[in-house]
Amino acid sequence: MTHTTTEPNAETPTAGPMKRRGLLLLKVWGALYAVVALAYAVHGLTGAEYVHLDTLSPGRRLWTDMALELDDGREDLVAGETLAPEAVEKIAPRTILFGAFVRQGDDWVPAEDQVSTGAARYVRLYRRGTFHNLPWATGLGLLNLAGVALLLFTFLGDPVPAFLDEHARQVRVALDRAKAARMEDERLRREHEKAQREVDAERERSAQLAERDARKEHDRVIADAKKNAEHLANLLETQIQAETQVAIDALRARIAARLIAEARMQLAKGVDEATHAKLVAGFANQLEKTKL
């Protein structure tokens, strides 16, 4: 028993919902256009009738263009124009330049130019009735516009909304990115301000620490200077006292030597009791003066 497998066909692009709907509407439009075109053709073949000038009445519509030669010049009447009473009065007694017809057997032929009203006794008008007086040209124009609109709807109905949706999505993405960038800028700005505040606080703290250390160092230097000055003063005082004592001792020795020398001189001369007492008193006075 053999099993046969069928390979899947290559994927074909499927029509979108707008295209499917448009194709359906185009079919409907084509059928309607065919009916209208057929009716317009029937109207074109049977919609005109020839009316004798004597029976011409206002309110009828011209099938073909006409031109009248009047005393004050030429007047043109356009096909499709509804005849007003004034126009009917002008057509009957005036010469028709063109737009009139004459009967030749079973055929209607245009009358020759400059034929009098007696020879050109018929004009071509729209038949009476709703069917033949419908706005066929306007209706066909509207149908043509509807066909163009359906074609655009069919072939652009899917890609254009998709393009607009994609464009809207890209705009939203761009807006989201711009919003994210703005939020990131705001975050960076806040971080920069925070870092700046921290730097300022650190600078102020460093300045305070430096000022405190400088004050401490200043106080230490002053204290060391005072201490050194007191020590130096003590040394100087000690040295001065020692030198003073040495000087006093030297002075005492000199005074003692001098007194001894004088005493020896007095002894050599001979000393009585009064002189001896005087010398002793003078020596005592000299010793007192040498004390500081």
C-alpha positions in Angstrom: 0.0 0.0 0.0 1.5 3.3 -1.1 0.8 6.7 0.4 0.9 9.7 -1.8 1.7 13.1 -0.3 0.9 16.3 -1.9 3.3 19.2 -1.6 1.8 22.4 -0.5 1.5 25.0 -3.2 3.5 28.1 -3.0 1.9 30.7 -0.9 0.0 33.3 -2.9 -0.7 36.7 -1.5 -4.2 36.9 -0.3 -6.3 40.0 -0.9 -7.1 42.1 2.0 -10.6 42.8 3.2 -10.8 46.2 1.5 -9.7 44.7 -1.8 -12.2 41.8 -1.6 -15.0 44.2 -0.8 -13.8 46.6 -3.6 -13.7 43.8 -6.2 -17.3 42.8 -5.2 -18.4 46.5 -5.5 -16.6 46.8 -8.8 -18.6 43.8 -10.1 -21.8 45.5 -9.0 -20.7 48.8 -10.5 -19.8 47.1 -13.8 -23.2 45.5 -14.0 -24.9 48.8 -13.1 -22.7 50.7 -15.6 -23.6 48.2 -18.3 -27.3 48.6 -17.6 -27.0 52.4 -17.6 -24.9 52.4 -20.8 -27.5 50.2 -22.5 -30.3 52.5 -21.3 -28.3 55.5 -22.5 -27.8 53.8 -25.9 -31.6 53.2 -26.1 -32.2 56.7 -25.1 -29.8 57.9 -27.8 -31.5 55.9 -30.4 -35.1 56.6 -29.4 -34.9 59.7 -27.3 -35.3 62.3 -30.0 -38.5 63.3 -31.9 -39.1 65.9 -34.6 -41.6 68.6 -33.8 -43.2 70.9 -36.3 -42.6 74.6 -35.6 -46.3 75.2 -35.5 -46.7 72.8 -32.6 -43.6 73.9 -30.7 -44.3 74.7 -27.1 -42.2 76.1 -24.2 -40.7 73.7 -21.7 -39.3 71.2 -24.3 -35.6 70.5 -24.4 -33.4 70.8 -27.5 -31.7 67.6 -28.7 -29.3 69.5 -31.0 -27.7 72.9 -31.0 -29.6 75.7 -32.9 -28.7 79.2 -34.1 -31.2 81.9 -34.9 -30.5 85.0 -37.1 -32.2 87.9 -35.4 -32.4 91.6 -36.2 -29.9 92.4 -33.5 -27.6 89.5 -34.4 -27.1 85.8 -33.9 -28.5 83.9 -30.9 -27.3 80.3 -30.1 -29.4 77.7 -28.4 -27.5 74.8 -26.8 -28.5 71.2 -26.9 -30.2 70.2 -23.6 -31.5 73.7 -23.1 -35.1 74.0 -22.1 -37.0 76.3 -24.4 -38.4 79.4 -22.7 -41.5 81.1 -24.1 -39.4 84.0 -25.5 -37.2 81.4 -27.4 -40.3 79.8 -28.9 -41.5 83.2 -30.1 -38.2 83.9 -31.7 -37.9 80.5 -33.5 -41.2 80.5 -35.3 -41.1 83.7 -37.3 -37.3 84.0 -37.7 -34.8 82.4 -40.1 -33.1 79.4 -38.7 -29.4 79.3 -39.5 -28.9 75.6 -38.6 -30.4 73.0 -36.3 -33.6 72.5 -38.3 -34.6 69.4 -40.2 -36.7 68.5 -43.2 -38.4 65.3 -44.2 -37.2 63.5 -47.2 -39.1 60.3 -47.6 -38.6 58.2 -44.4 -35.4 60.2 -43.5 -34.8 63.4 -41.6 -32.0 65.5 -43.0 -30.6 68.8 -41.8 -32.0 71.8 -43.6 -29.8 73.9 -45.7 -28.4 77.1 -44.1 -30.5 80.2 -44.5 -33.7 78.2 -45.2 -36.8 80.1 -44.4 -39.2 78.9 -41.7 -41.5 77.7 -44.3 -39.0 75.1 -45.6 -37.5 74.1 -42.3 -40.5 73.2 -40.3 -39.2 70.7 -37.8 -36.7 70.8 -34.9 -35.3 67.9 -33.0 -36.4 67.8 -29.3 -36.2 65.3 -26.4 -39.2 63.0 -26.3 -41.7 63.6 -23.5 -41.5 61.2 -20.5 -39.3 60.7 -17.5 -37.0 58.1 -19.1 -35.9 60.4 -21.9 -35.6 63.5 -19.7 -33.3 61.9 -17.1 -29.9 63.6 -16.6 -28.1 60.9 -18.6 -24.8 62.9 -19.0 -24.7 63.7 -15.3 -25.6 60.2 -14.3 -22.8 58.7 -16.5 -20.4 61.2 -15.1 -21.3 60.2 -11.6 -21.0 56.6 -12.5 -17.5 57.2 -13.9 -16.5 59.0 -10.8 -17.9 56.2 -8.7 -15.8 53.7 -10.8 -12.6 55.7 -10.2 -13.4 55.8 -6.5 -14.0 52.1 -6.4 -10.7 51.4 -8.2 -8.9 53.6 -5.7 -10.8 51.9 -2.9 -10.0 48.4 -4.2 -6.3 48.8 -4.9 -5.5 51.4 -2.2 -7.9 50.5 0.5 -5.5 48.0 2.1 -2.1 49.5 1.5 -3.0 53.1 2.4 -4.5 52.3 5.8 -1.5 50.0 6.4 0.8 52.8 5.3 -1.0 55.2 7.6 -0.9 52.7 10.5 2.8 52.2 10.0 3.4 55.9 9.8 1.3 56.4 12.9 3.3 53.6 14.6 6.6 55.2 13.6 5.3 58.6 14.9 4.4 56.9 18.2 7.8 55.2 18.3 9.5 58.6 17.6 7.4 60.3 20.3 8.2 57.5 22.8 11.9 57.8 22.0 11.7 61.6 22.3 9.9 61.1 25.6 12.5 58.6 26.8 15.3 60.9 25.7 13.7 63.8 27.6 13.3 61.7 30.7 16.9 60.5 30.4 18.0 64.2 30.0 16.0 65.1 33.1 17.5 62.2 35.0 21.0 63.2 33.9 20.3 66.8 34.9 19.1 65.7 38.3 22.2 63.5 38.8 24.4 66.4 37.7 22.8 68.8 40.1 23.1 66.2 42.9 26.8 65.6 42.0 27.3 69.4 41.9 25.7 69.7 45.4 27.9 66.9 46.7 31.0 68.6 45.2 30.0 71.9 46.8 29.4 70.2 50.1 32.7 68.4 49.9 34.5 71.6 49.0 32.9 73.4 51.9 33.7 70.5 54.3 37.3 70.5 53.0 37.5 74.2 53.5 36.2 73.9 57.0 38.6 71.1 57.8 41.5 73.0 56.2 40.6 76.1 58.3 40.4 74.0 61.4 43.7 72.3 60.7 45.3 75.7 60.0 43.9 77.1 63.2 45.2 74.0 65.1 48.6 74.4 63.4 48.6 78.1 64.2 47.8 77.4 67.8 50.4 74.7 68.0 53.1 77.0 66.4 52.2 79.8 68.8 52.3 77.4 71.7 55.6 76.0 70.6 56.9 79.5 70.1 55.8 80.5 73.6 57.3 77.4 75.0 60.6 77.9 73.2 60.5 81.6 74.2 60.0 80.6 77.9 62.7 78.0 77.6 65.0 80.5 76.0 64.1 83.0 78.6 64.8 80.5 81.4 68.1 79.7 79.8 69.0 83.3 79.4 68.0 84.0 83.0 70.0 81.1 84.2 73.0 82.1 82.1 72.6 85.7 83.3 72.4 84.6 86.9 75.5 82.4 86.4 77.4 85.2 84.7 76.3 87.7 87.4 77.4 85.4 90.1 80.7 85.0 88.4 81.0 88.7 88.0 80.1 89.2 91.7 82.5 86.6 92.8 85.2 88.2 90.6 84.3 91.6 92.0 84.4 90.3 95.5 87.8 88.8 94.9 89.1 92.1 93.5 87.6 94.0 96.4 89.0 91.6 98.9 92.4 91.7 97.2 92.3 95.5 97.2 91.3 95.6 100.9 94.0 93.2 101.8 96.5 95.3 99.8 95.3 98.4 101.6 95.4 96.6 104.9 98.9 95.6 104.3 99.8 99.1 103.5 98.2 100.3 106.7 99.9 97.6 108.6 103.2 98.7 107.2 102.5 102.2 108.4 101.1 101.1 111.7 97.5 101.0 112.6 95.9 102.1 115.8 92.6 100.9 117.1 90.5 103.7 115.5 92.0 103.1 112.1 91.6 99.4 112.5 87.9 99.8 113.3 87.4 102.1 110.4 89.1 99.6 108.0 86.9 96.8 109.3 83.7 98.9 108.9 84.7 100.0 105.4 85.4 96.4 104.4 82.0 95.4 105.7 80.4 98.2 103.7 82.2 97.1 100.5 80.9 93.5 101.0 77.3 94.8 101.4 77.5 96.8 98.2 78.7 93.8 96.2 75.5 91.9 97.1 72.7 92.0 94.5 
